Amino acid sequence: MRAKADILRLRSLVDAGAAPRLQLERAEAQLADAQDAAYLRKTLYGQDLTAEQADDMIAAATRRFERRKQAFDEAKKLVDLGVAASTTLESPLAEMDMSRKEADLADSRARLTRELAEMARAEESLEATHPSEMPQVAERFDGDGVFTTVTFTRVETAFQKHFGKTLPVSAMGETAVHKSLGFDHRGRVDVALQPDTPEGVWLRDYLTGHKIPYFAFRQAVPGKATGAHIHLGPMSTRIRNGG
């Protein structure tokens, strides 16, 4: 709020010819950069991110990179002209590289968030699936109906021991994506595995052998989006109004 007030005051001085326009442009750029940084703290570095926020997050990270690239290019021009030492490039170069990594991280998280949204929609599409089409879309196993953190730890440990790598968990319990789509995902785990891959087949066999409930989704919306994954635990329920 103070920064905005300062810019309004500075803008009036520029209009009156009492301050240079370059000073106003720099102040506006600093404010915009601070706003983008705040948005990234909320999304990229926060716990809750929805698919709807992903594009804005990428845009904010891209703008921060472009600003630092411009600052580096301007500093390099001074070095090339011989009016500044080459050591002056160290700081802008480091900031540009850091913002590039931040933009790459934003792109990666946005991609994972969209995949998670597709997985959630796959579960949603199951409600409208005719029983005769069920084997093509999803496989259901109710087991003993029990799924706890202890159960999940056993599954995770067994997978690690068998394949020598961690179980690719995409959603552990409740997420912002599931809430935005109206699903209560508490006490459930989504694993980013196509059910018919060797890892997916092994996991389904393990779950069946230990009577652990699961849903194996082979697709989300046919022809539009793939949301193949294996959902551990009972089916997610709709969030009730008021909680």
KAQUI-V314869 format. One record per residue. PHI is phi in whole degrees, -180 to 180 (NA if undefined). PSI is psi as a letter, one per 20 degrees, with the letter a starting at -180 (* if undefined). NEAR is the number of other C-alpha atoms within 10 Angstrom. Layout:
BEGIN
[[PHI/PSI/NEAR] [PHI/PSI/NEAR]]
END
This chain:
BEGIN
[[NA/g/6] [-65/h/7] [-63/g/13] [-65/g/12] [-65/h/10] [-65/h/14] [-68/h/19] [-62/g/14] [-66/g/12] [-66/h/21] [-64/h/21] [-67/h/14] [-68/h/15] [-65/g/16] [-62/h/11] [-87/i/9] [80/j/10] [-97/i/11] [-149/q/14] [-72/q/13] [-65/h/15] [-60/h/10] [-65/h/14] [-66/g/20] [-62/h/14] [-67/g/12] [-65/g/18] [-66/h/19] [-66/h/13] [-65/g/14] [-66/g/15] [-62/h/15] [-67/h/17] [-65/h/14] [-67/g/13] [-65/g/20] [-63/g/17] [-65/h/14] [-68/h/18] [-69/h/20] [-62/h/13] [-78/h/14] [-106/f/21] [-62/g/25] [-103/j/14] [-98/r/10] [-87/h/10] [-102/p/14] [-145/p/20] [-103/r/20] [-62/h/19] [-68/h/14] [-87/i/15] [-59/g/21] [-64/g/14] [-65/h/17] [-65/g/24] [-63/g/22] [-62/g/16] [-65/g/21] [-66/h/25] [-66/g/19] [-63/g/16] [-65/h/21] [-66/g/21] [-62/h/14] [-65/g/16] [-75/h/20] [-66/g/19] [-63/g/13] [-63/h/16] [-67/g/20] [-61/g/15] [-67/g/14] [-66/h/21] [-67/h/19] [-61/g/12] [-65/h/15] [-67/g/16] [-63/h/12] [-81/i/9] [82/j/10] [-99/j/10] [-145/q/14] [-75/q/13] [-63/h/13] [-66/i/8] [-70/i/14] [-84/i/18] [-60/g/12] [-66/g/12] [-63/h/19] [-68/g/18] [-64/g/13] [-67/h/17] [-67/g/21] [-64/h/15] [-65/g/14] [-70/h/21] [-67/g/19] [-65/h/14] [-64/g/19] [-66/h/22] [-65/h/15] [-65/g/16] [-63/g/25] [-64/g/20] [-65/g/13] [-68/h/19] [-63/g/24] [-63/g/15] [-65/h/15] [-67/g/22] [-65/h/17] [-64/h/20] [-65/h/25] [-63/h/21] [-66/h/23] [-63/g/31] [-65/h/26] [-69/h/20] [-61/g/24] [-68/h/25] [-66/h/19] [-66/h/14] [-63/h/17] [-64/h/9] [-100/j/8] [-87/p/12] [-70/q/9] [-51/h/11] [-68/h/8] [-94/i/10] [-56/g/13] [-59/h/12] [-77/h/11] [-97/g/22] [-151/q/21] [-120/p/15] [-116/p/16] [-139/o/18] [-83/h/15] [53/c/17] [-96/j/11] [77/j/12] [-110/p/12] [-147/o/19] [-127/r/12] [-64/h/11] [-66/g/9] [-61/g/14] [-62/g/17] [-60/h/11] [-64/g/11] [-64/g/19] [-61/g/17] [-66/g/14] [-65/g/16] [-64/g/19] [-59/g/13] [-67/h/11] [-78/g/11] [-105/i/11] [71/k/10] [-150/r/11] [-75/q/13] [-68/p/18] [-76/m/12] [-76/p/15] [-104/h/19] [-150/p/20] [-112/o/14] [71/b/13] [-73/p/16] [-132/r/18] [-63/h/17] [-63/g/23] [-64/g/23] [-63/g/16] [-65/h/14] [-93/j/15] [84/k/17] [-112/p/22] [-92/o/19] [-106/j/25] [-64/p/14] [76/j/16] [-122/r/21] [-137/p/23] [-104/p/23] [-116/p/22] [-81/m/20] [-132/p/24] [-72/p/18] [-58/h/23] [-99/j/16] [-78/r/10] [-54/g/11] [-66/g/16] [-67/g/18] [-65/g/15] [-61/g/16] [-64/g/22] [-64/g/23] [-65/g/12] [-65/g/15] [-63/g/17] [-64/g/16] [-63/h/10] [-106/j/13] [56/k/16] [-97/p/23] [-65/q/21] [-159/r/25] [-127/p/21] [-108/o/26] [-102/p/27] [-95/i/22] [-163/r/24] [-106/e/24] [-109/o/16] [-52/p/11] [82/i/7] [-122/g/8] [-153/q/14] [-103/p/17] [-135/k/24] [-62/p/26] [-171/r/30] [-119/p/27] [-95/o/26] [-95/p/25] [106/r/25] [-62/r/21] [-62/q/17] [-63/q/19] [-107/r/13] [-73/q/14] [-72/p/15] [-81/q/9] [-58/p/6] [86/j/4] [158/*/5]]
END
